[in-house]
Amino acid sequence: MHVNPWSSQSVVIDITSGTRQVALCQIVFRHNPGIELSWDIVAEEIDTKLLDNPKSGRQSIWDLVNAINEKIRAKTRKDLFVWTESAFYRMC
């Protein structure tokens, strides 16, 4: 039986309003957990300039995902997002 490690946890993290971190969360939480989101699709919604240089754009999205994961990890010792080759998904 699979037990969701998040099922009994409520976690609040501080993210400054109007930031790219907030934008990323708004995009990701429109989709169900486990749905893989390509970095470029997310970048297009956050800031189309991120698509001008795919290498740095992908890195920027990875940096956002990682920064949020670090905040979550500091409180739970778990990651909320999992990065794949060129995309990521939400665990719960």
ABEGO torsion letter per residue (X at the ends): XBBBAAAABBBBBBBBBGBAAAAAAAAAAABBBGBBBBAAAAAAAABAAAAABAAAAAAAAAAAAAAAAAAAAAAAGBBABBBBAABBBBAX
